[in-house]
Amino acid sequence: MAVKVRIKGKKKHKNQPTSKKYTKYKIEGGKLVRERSCPRCGPGIFLMKADNRVYCGKCHLTEFFKQ
């Protein structure tokens, strides 16, 4: 029975998931435009989109959409 034992050296590389930051911006007319940001926190904080609401994770602001 062969057992691989790693005593010293570099750790095995683990792939990281890709960033979702590119989904928060749109290109309009050759310029980057931010998606909807939180009205309380300012332009640096994005709102999470759900099927019937938007939510700020920092100040917990929730806005519901009419159905």
CORMO-V237567 format. One record per residue. N is the residue number from 1. SS is DSSP state (alpha for helix, beta for strand, coil for the rest). Layout:
BEGIN
N_SS ; N_SS
END
This chain:
BEGIN
1_coil ; 2_coil ; 3_coil ; 4_coil ; 5_coil ; 6_coil ; 7_coil ; 8_coil ; 9_coil ; 10_coil ; 11_coil ; 12_coil ; 13_coil ; 14_coil ; 15_coil ; 16_coil ; 17_coil ; 18_coil ; 19_coil ; 20_coil ; 21_alpha ; 22_alpha ; 23_alpha ; 24_alpha ; 25_beta ; 26_beta ; 27_beta ; 28_beta ; 29_coil ; 30_coil ; 31_beta ; 32_beta ; 33_beta ; 34_beta ; 35_coil ; 36_coil ; 37_beta ; 38_beta ; 39_coil ; 40_coil ; 41_coil ; 42_beta ; 43_beta ; 44_beta ; 45_beta ; 46_beta ; 47_coil ; 48_beta ; 49_beta ; 50_coil ; 51_coil ; 52_coil ; 53_beta ; 54_beta ; 55_beta ; 56_coil ; 57_coil ; 58_coil ; 59_coil ; 60_coil ; 61_coil ; 62_beta ; 63_beta ; 64_beta ; 65_coil ; 66_coil ; 67_coil
END
